[in-house]
Amino acid sequence: EQYLVSLYWVTATLTVNGLVGPVTPQNLVEVFFTILLLLLNLTVVRAVLGEVSSMIMSADKEIVNARERLELVDSFVLGNELPRDLQTEIRDHFQTVDNGDALDQSE
């Protein structure tokens, strides 16, 4: 019984930042049920946070990849000593493609 209550205390402390509150389980069945709910809550919250973090990180990767592509275009344009107006047109084209506005440019 003490082990189950101890497990309840640890689970409650880890999942709700130590704020157990005035409502506590009164018998072993309630303690066990509360532990299961707290662990389920912890799992769901962590899964949602993980997905949000993943979405943010993938957006950052796309930005980094777009910048790397533009750096490659710049090095190509400068390395081949193209005329200034052609350099500008090539850079503008790749910036437009990276921004997803490729259809607007064809008009």
N, C-alpha and C positions, 0 to 999 in steps of 0.2 A: 504494500500500500504506500509506504514512504517513497519507494522508487518511482511509482507512478505519479505521485504528487510532485516529486522532484523533477521528473520529466515534464510535467505540466508547467512548473515554474520556469524551467529553462526555455521551453517552447514559447511560452507567453512573453518572456523577456526578450527573446530574439526576434519574434515576429511583430510585436507591437511596441517596441522601444521601451519596454519596462512598465508601460502603463496598463497594468492588469485590470484596474478599475474596481468598483464596489461589488460587481456581480461576479461571483466565483462559483465554480461547480461544487456541489454539496456532497456527492458520493462518487464512488470509483467509476461508475458508468458515465456520469457527467464529465468527469476528468478525462477519461479516455476519448469521449466524443469531442470535447473541447480541443484536445490535442490534435485530433484528426482535422478538425475545422481550421485550426491555426496553421497546420502544415499545408493544407489545401490553399488557404489564403496566401501563404508565403510563396507557394509554387506558382500560383496564378499571377501574383504581382511581379515576381521575378521574370516570368515568361513575357509579360507585357513590356516590362522595362527592357528586356533583351531585344525584343522586336523593334522597339522604338530606337534603341541604340544602333541596331543593325541598319535601319533605314537611314539614320543620320550619317553613319559611316559610309554607306554606299553612295550617298549624295556627295560626300567629300571626295570619294575616289573619282567620281565622274568629273568633278571640277579640276582635280589634280591632273587627270588624263587629258582634259581639254587644254590645260595650260602647257603640258608637255608637248602636245601636238603643235600648238602655236609656236613654241620655242623651236621645234624642228622646222617648221615653215619659215620662221625668221632666219634660221641658220642657212637654209637652202637658198632663200632669196638673196641674202647678203653674200653668200659664198659664190653665187653665179653672176654677180654684178649685173643684175637686171636693171632696166630703166626704172626710175623712181615711180612713175605712174603705174607700171606693171607690178612693182612690189606692193604698192598700196592696194591694187585690185586683188592680188593673190591673198594678201593678209585679210582683207575685208571678206573675201569669199570664205576662207576657213573659219573666221570668227562667226559668220552667219551660219555656216553648217554646224558649228559647235553649239550655237544658241538655239538650234532647231528651226531656224527661219529660212531654210533652203528654198522652200516653195515661194516665199515672198521675193527672193532675189531673182528668180527666173522671169519675173514680169518686166 
